[in-house]
Amino acid sequence: MARLTEEAKGVYVIAVTPFTDEGALDFASIDSMVDFYESVGVTGLTVLGQLGEAPKLTAEESRTVVERVLKRLDGRLPVVVGVSAPGLAPMQELAEAVMDQGAAGVMVAPPWTIKTDDQAFAFYQSVGEVLGNMPFVLQDYPLTTNVTIAPKVIDRIIKEVPNCVMLKHEDWPGLSKITALRGSSDKGETRRISILCGNGGLFLPEEMGRGADGAMTGFCYPEMMVGVVQAYTAGNVDRAHEIFDAYLPLARYEQQQGIGLAARKYVLAKRGVIKSAALRKPGAKLSPLDVKDVERLLVRQAVRLQEIGA
């Protein structure tokens, strides 16, 4: 499999990790999930992300999940693997293991201990050195990490850490950050790296308008992200917004802290993508009223999609 580069674009869906009702890894559902993501036209997969419940997996399980996904894809799509860890040694160990298995690149979020611009730069400089020639994604997700990385710091990382090839942008509000970063590369001050965006796709049309290359996030209907990115790339901005608007109420519901992933897995199970909607403990469960909300949103979404011919 070719390695991740600055040219990456499209939709790298953040994959869920399927479990049985008892909390064991569900390998059959990993296979069906991979088949589903491929069938709806995603560009690549990202596994062991935060919404892939990576912190709940053992080190051996993490490697096993990656191996299963890569085996199922058999090189047809690139796979990025989240390897964030409290220290550089476990990060390096997992990164080397998954790259040897055939991953295209790895993703690294900053530790919560970072407080200053210099600390943020020093951390990613160390990441670049430890990973050597392995390409990595800088995950910028201050809503979860509590680490804010200013555009000038990201510019410095791009200049001085050559194996940083992608920014997973999910600052909020963050449209001005994309504008600033693209301004630097447009003026020739930095390399132009790939920017794929998160936050459940809630700002995807606007992010594409600011110069993003696509999405790296999860949603129970990845068809939305694929449709928006394809339409925007083709220059049909109105169609991109039309597709986005049809899915927005459900995407918004999924972004709730606490139950959002449970809602995502509920719909994926309902669609037959995975067998069980279970999260590994500790994890939220939908109440009967939550399920009623989701079911209502699904009905309204189906009507809207029919209206727009999507």
N, C-alpha and C positions, 0 to 999 in steps of 0.2 A: 504493500500500500504506500502511495506517495505521501510524503510528509506535509504537514500544514505549512502554508506560506502566507505572506502578506496579501496575496491575491484572493484569499478565500472569500466567498460570498454565498448568499442564499439563506437557507434555513437549516441550522444545526439544532435539532430538537433536543431539549433536555429530557432524557428518558426517565420514566419512573422505574423503580425496582419492584418487580412483582413478588409478593409473598403469599404463602398459603394462609388460611384463616388462623393457623396455629403459629405463624410467624417464621416459618422456614422459607428459604428461597424457592421460588416456583420456576423451575427451568423450562417447563413447557410453555409457560406464559412469557418468559423472556423471548423464546423463539417466536411466538405469535405476535408479540409486541414489535419485535424487530421487523417482521414481515409487514405488519400494518404501517409502521412509519415509512418503510421503503415504498409501499404501495401508494401512499398519498403524495409522494414526490419530494420528500425532504432531501436536502443536499448531503447531510451527514447527521451523526448522532453524537450527543455528549452524555456520557454516563458517569455515575458517582458524583453527581452534582448535589447541592444541598437539598433540592427537592427530589433527588433520587435517594434520599435517606442514607447517604453515604456514612454519616457519623454513627449509624446504628449497625454497620457491618464490621465484622472482624477483618483483619488484614488478609487472611486467606479467602474469605468470602468476596472481598473486593476484587482480588485477582481472578477469582472464579467467575464472577459476573462479567468482567471484561473479556475473559477468554471465551465465554459462551456467546456474547454479542459478536465478537470478531469472527468466531467460527460460523455463526449463522449468516453473517454478511458475506464472508468469503471474499473480502476485498472490493465489494461492489460500491460501498460508501465509506468515506473516512469517519473515524471515530476519535473524538477527543475525550480524555479521561480527567476527571477532577482528582488532583493529588494533594490538595491542601492539607496541611498538618501543622501541629504546634511547633515542630522543629524541622530543620532542613534534612536531617538524616532519614526520618520515615518518609518524607516527601520524595527524596532522591531514590529510596529503595522501591517505592511503588512506581515512580516514574520509569525507572529502568526496567522494571518487570513488565509494565504494560507496553512500553515501546518495543521491547523484545518480542512481545506477543503480536505486534503489528499495528498498534495505535498510531494515529497520524500526528498527535501532539497531546500535550497535557495542559491543564488549567490550574492556576494557583491564585488563591485569594490571600490578602494580607492578614496577619494575626492581629487580634484586637489590641495588642500592646503598643502598636504604632501610634504615635501622637504627633509627630512633626513631619514636615516635608523631607528633611534630610534622612529621617528614619525610614520613610516610605521608599525613597530612592535606594538607600543602602540595602534594604531588604530585597528588592527586586534585582539589584546588582548581584547580591549573593545567590539568589535563585538562578540567575543566568549563568553564573560561574559553576554552581553545583550541577546544573543540568547539562552543561557542556554544549554539545551540538543539537540537543533536543529542543524543538520549537515549543514555545509555551504561550498560553493565553493569560493576560493579566485580567483577573476578575475584579471589577470595580463595583462593589455592591455595598455602599456605606450604610444602607438601611439595615443590613444584617451584621456586617463586620464592625460597624461604628468607626470605620477608618475612611476619612475623606482624602482623596488624592486629587490635588489641583491639576488643571491642564498643563501648567508649566512643569510639574513633576513628571507627568506622563510623557511630555515631550522630551524631558531629560532621559528618561528610561529608554524611549525609542532611539534616541541618539547614541546611547552608550551601552545598551544591552541588545546586541544584534539578534539573539534568538527569541526576543519578544516580538511575535509576529501578528498578534491579534489583541484587541481590547474587547472584553465582554463588558459592554457599557450598560449599567443599570443604576446609575445615579438618578436621584429624583428630588427636585427637578433637574434635568440634565441636558436639555436640548442645546443650551448655550455651550456646554462642554464639547459636544460634537462639533459645533460650529468653530470653536476655538482650535480644536485639534486639526480639523480639516484646513483651517486657515494657515496653520503652521506648515502642513505638508504642501499645500498649494503654492506657498511662497518659497518652497524649497528649503525650509529651515529644518525639516525632519523627513524621515522616510514616511511614505504613506503606508500605514499598516491597515489590516482589515479591522473594521468595527462592526461587530454584531451585537444586537441589543437584547436585553432581558425584560424583567418586570412583566412577565406574562403577555408581552406584546401590546400592553395598554397604550403605548405611544408610538407604535410601529410606523404608521403612515407619516407622522411628523418627523420621526427619526430618519426615515428614508429621505425625506425632503432636506434634512440637514447634512446628508452625506454618508449615512450608515450604509453598510453593504448587505444588511439582512438582519436576521434574528437568531439568537441562541437562547432559547427559553422553552418552557413547556406550556402546553394547553391541551385540553382534552379533545380539541378539534384543531390539530396542526394544519389542516387544510386552510384555515384562516390565514396563518402566517405565510404559507406557500402562495396562496392566491394574492395576498397583498404585495408580497415582494415581487412576484412575477408581473403583476399589473403595473406596479410603480417602475420597475426596470424597463418595461415596454413603453413607458411614457404615458400610460393611461392612469393619471392620478385620480380622477373621479371614480373610476372603477375600483381602484385600490381602497378608497374610502367607503365605497358602497359595500364591498365585501366585509371590510372591517366593522362597519356599523351593524351589520347583521349578527355578528358574533359578540359584539361588545358587552351586552348585559351579562352573558355567561362568563366571559373573560373577567369582567369586573368582580363577579361573585367568587371566582376562583382566587382572586388576589387577597381575600380575607386572611389575616393572620390567624393561625390556629386550625381552621377547618378547610382552608383552600386546597391543600393537597388531598384531603379526604374527598372533597367534591370532584377533583380531577380523576381520582382513581374510581370513584363511583361511576362516573360517565364512561370511562374506559372499560370498566367491567360490563356495564350495560351494553356497550357497543361490541362486546365480545373480544376486545383486544387482550384483556387479561382475565383470568378466571375469578380472582377475588379482589375486592376493593380494600382489603385490609392493609393498614399501616402497621409496621413493626412497633411494638410497644417501646417507650411511651408514644402514643399517637392518638390523634383525635378521631372521633367517630361522628358521623352525621346523625342528628336527631330526626325523628319523623317529620318535624316541621322543616328542617333543612332539606330533606329529600323532596318534600312537597314543593319547596322553592325551586330546586334544581329542575324538577320535572316540568314545572310551569315555564321556566326559562327555555327548556328544550322544545316545548311545543311552540312557543312564540318564535324561537329561532328558526324552526322548520318552516313556519309560515313566511317569515321574512326572506329566507333563502329561496323559496319558491317564487316570491314576488320579483326578486332580482335575477332569477334564472341562474342561480349558482348551485 
